[in-house]
Amino acid sequence: MATAKRKTADAEKVVLAVDVGGSHVKIRLSSGGDERRVESGPNMSAGQMIGKVKTMAQDLVFDAIAIGYPGPVVRNRITLEPHNLGKGWVGCDFEAAFGKPVRVVNDALMQAIGSYEGGRMLFLGLGTGLGAAVIAENVGLPMELAHLPYRKGKSFEAYVGERGLDKRGKKKWRGYVFDVTERLSAALQADYVVIGGGNVDKLDELPPNARRGDNENAFKGGFRLWQDSTLVI
């Protein structure tokens, strides 16, 4: 009975979803209202992010926070400093800093949760780097695939991330996106693929068995982290 009451209470929480990216930090409330954002950048520390979010949310009322972080997260703890931000993320006590319950997940997983429609789904986020996650029968699994070797000693991210797009041009980049998507989908036996991230708009067509994601789904995923008791993360 206590568990049932806890789940009901969680479902009723007003959640502040925080999407931490290499160029912006974005927030939105589950109870409604517009997205708010502020620039991040390669020198933004965890403490600076906390300060920026507090400033943006100073007039908002909420019960809990969900944070999507661009790096590995295990059991609500960040395990590696980010590639595209500053330092101080590993070991940061977000609950103490915000004075609210906080759940932290990999940012690709948070957007994947907001995109999920059942079965086994592979999510790929095309942005500054390459984000990846799998959700299989409501169990969310973050995937650190970006830095695995792909071609000529370089990683998947080197070909389909922002640098790959800038270096090789849009036409070649699109070809690599198709190839990487098909390889990873086959390896992970996905029922379908969702491709999101800031650069998905640069794809005129999508790989087979893929649909277009939406960055707004990151917020939906943050809300579901607290409100959907069927998810296992």
N, C-alpha and C positions, 0 to 999 in steps of 0.2 A: 504493500500500500504506500509506503514511504516513497518508493521508486516512482510509482504512478503519479503521486502528487508532485514530485520533483520535475517529471517530464511535463506535466501540465503547466507548472509554474514557468518552466523554460519556454514553452510555446507562447506564453503570454508576455515574455520580456520584450521591451523595446531595445533593439540592438543598433549600435553604431558600427557600421562596417567601414573598415579602413583598408584601402587598397594602396600598398606601397610599391611604387615603381621607380625606375631609373630616372624619369624626367618629372614626375608629379606624385604627390600624395593626395589621394582623393577619399572623401568620406560621404556617407549618406545614412540616413536613419530609416529603420524598417517601418516607422510610423508615417513616413511620407516626407515631402520636402525635396528641394533641389540638391543635386550634387554640389559639393564644395571642394575646391582643389587649391593646392599651392605647389610651387616648384620644389623639387627635391635636389637631384644632382649628385655628382660623384663624391662630394665631401660631406654629405648629410649623415650625421651620426644618429644613433638610436635616440639619444637625448634630445637632439634637435628635432627629430620627427615627433617625439612626444610633445615638445613645446608647440610645434606647428599645429598638431591635432587639437591640443587644448585650446589654442587661440581660435581655430576654426569652429570648435564645438562649444564655445563658452556660453552660448545662449540656448543650447539644446538640452533636452531632458531624455535620458536613456538609462537602462538598467545594466547592460553588458556590452562588451566590445569584441568584435571579431577582426583579426588582423591577417591580411594576406601579405606574406613576406617573400621577396625574390631570392630564395635560397632554401637549403634543407632545414626541415623542422621535424623533430621526433618527439612525440608525446608532449606537445605544447611548448617545446623548448627549441630555440634556434641553435643549430649545431655548427654553423659555418658563417663567417663574415661574408657579406655580399660582394659580388664582383663589381657592381656599378654604383655603389653608395660608399659612405664613410664607414667608420669603425664603431665598436661598442655595442654591437647587437647580441653577440653571444654572451649569455649570462644576464642579460637585461631583465629586470623584474618589472614587467609591464603592469601587473596588477597593483603593485605598490605605487608605481608612478601615476597611474590613472585613478587609483582608489575605486576601481570597479573590477568585476570578474572579466577575465580576458581569455579568449581562445585564439591561438596563433596557428596558422597552417601555411604551407607553401602557397604562393599566389596563384600558380597554375591550378592547384587543387581547389582553391576557393572558387575560381571561375568555372572549373569543371563541375563542381557541386551545383552551381547555379544553372548549368547547361544540361544537367543529367535528366534523361527521360526513360530510365530503365535499361535492363540488360547489361552488356559489357561495352563501355564507352571508352575510347581513347580521346583525350583532349590534348591538343597541341597549341601553344601560344606563340605566335610569331610577333616578336617585339624586339627590344634591344638584344635579347638572347633568344633561346628556345625553351619555353616552359612545357612541361609534360606531366600528365596524370592519367590514371586509369580509375574508373569506378566500375566495379563488378558486383552486380546484385546488391547495390546500396553500400558496398564497402569501398571507401576511398583510399587509393594508394598513390601517393606522390612518387614521381619517377625522376631520377636525376640522369636523364639521357643526353642532355645537351653536350656534354664534354666527352662522350664516348667517340672513339675513332670512326670516321666515315670514309674519307677519300684522301689519298696522298698524305697520310699522316695527320690530317686535320679533322676536327670534330664536326658533328652534325651542326652545331651552333655556328661554326665558321662559315658554313655554306648557306644556312637559311636564316641566320640572325641578321641584325641590322648591318653589320660589317660586311657580310656576304652579299647583301643587296647592293650596298654602295660600291663594293669592289668589282662585282661581276655584272651589274646591270639587271634590270627588271626581267628581261626575257630569260636569261640563264637562271636567275634566282627562282623564277616560277617553275622551271623544269626541275630544279633540285627540291623544291617544296613538294612537288608531285612524287618524286622518287623517294624522298625521306618518309613521306606520309604512307606510301604503299608498303615500304619495308617495315616500318614500325607497326602498322596495322596488322600485317601478316604475322609478325613475330609475337605480338600480344593477343592475337586472335580476337580482335575487336569486332563487335556487331556493327558498330558505326563509329565515325570519327567526327569530332567537332573541332574546327580550326578557328581560334580566336586570336586575341592580341591586336596591337595597333596596326600591324602590317597586313592583316587579312584583307583589308580593303584594296590592296594592290593586286589581288588575285581576281581576274575577270572570270575565270572558271575554277572549279574546285576538283580535287582528285576524286576518283570513284568512291562511293559510299561515305562521302564527307558532306557535312553541312556547315554553314557559316555561323560562327559564334558571335557574341555581342559583349563588349566590355562591361555593359550594364549587368551582365550575369555574375560578375565578381561580387557586386553588392548582394545580389540574390543569394549567392553561395554563402556569404558572410551571415546573412539572416538565418539561413537554413542550418548553419553550424549550431545555432542555439535553439532553433524552433522545430527542427525535424528530428524526432526521436527515432526514426527508422534508420538514420545514417550511422555508419560505424566508421570512425576516423582514427 
